[in-house]
Amino acid sequence: MKLQTLELKRKTLIALGVAATLGMTAGMTACKRPDGQMSDSAAADAPKESASLGAALDDTGITAKVKESLSNDARTESAKIDVETNNGVVTLSGQADSAKAKDAAEELARNVAEVKGIDNRISAPSAIDDMSARADSAASNAGEAVSDAMITTKVKASFAADDQVKATAIKVDTDDGVVKLDGKVASNTARERAITIAKGINGVKSVDDDKLKVGSSS
């Protein structure tokens, strides 16, 4: 019993250390949204077609300005980023070689005066991925299964780092590899994103999302 208690304490300390590191990383990579621009979830749910011919012409001009900013900035000039604008909402997709480049692309797009919101769908490796891989490797080398505490920690950290779900109030609990999500999110898109993230964490057997609802968290 004493050995089991010591082992539990050791796993808890590891989980807390990873959580602290991941939390700091997530905080450093967040992009500030200028006043007047819509929320990330609203931008993600916005129509992907221009409302009128006039809007389409304006959107073409916005797209050109965003592309110019991306090509003239050293942080993003080598990234393969596609830009699409609909009714002033810019969708960024493609591939960046780092999380910093992804954040830089969003920052540059947000600074274009006519932009009303950003749907950032750029794929990029992140410090979160690296830390999770190291934690998984350490557990594997020790001949241990990923603990429930570690799974919960990584799910929460991944939520905090994701633009679509980082501001939501989601409770996470793990029991024998089954992740239970409880709370409210702003949109169906954010709900599906949270479920997808949880399912992608190493060691997760299944996700119970019955209590994860769409609606106001207030």
Steps between C-alpha positions, in 0.01 A plus 500: 500500500783740585668435165172563315457831683853611409441404136175699490677805643776468242252488212312798639819707521585412140152599385516831684839579351379431147185706561702799617730487198215455253301779657789743465546401136132541419495844660797622297351398164157659536415771245325815617175579316459869409190682624206459264601163357270204559590208728693202366196270528278750315761531225521122468121476462472793256375428142775398260363701210467873436153646552499711182706604200609813685606295801690263272696789350583631848601148609736471203675819610532376859643167382761682292606717795530200734706304247730797452553530876578129528749506211681808633551373855803283578299293746253379237665543160597130480165366625248353257188687610177532305282807555126523436274790596121500524311807624816628667571174685840359405559125501864397524594142408803307384824413675744696717829363627442615859236622744671842495452524124134403536444768765691756293275432200191560713650818646581638155153421368331659800695821444338554160249776569201350313522157665197416715622167639747214456438128461852360547519146363874493435669173592825533695708298747485643850678487833188326631556212257867478597432496873226240462729277296774527763257418779370199309853383427603530865201296611567237234866470592403442861265222394195692623163572346404866466325589826156657521654807662742541209218462246290765676799733512574465131135542397471822704829631363398424142168678554685804636722511190220466245341821366152352470467360853755685717245748639234239578413363842545125457553270796721200424511177700660168405411159638688195371578676171145626444498881476182669623427852373255719689407862432381738230655627179398781268440298184471154350835560333667558837327191644620275218850648524517427875390139444752453219784637713411271793483191276843581358679490837716192551349254747139609448271200451182696436335837559173549690356827365139463617533795740682730256229738381479792257380823661595790723749416778365780718 
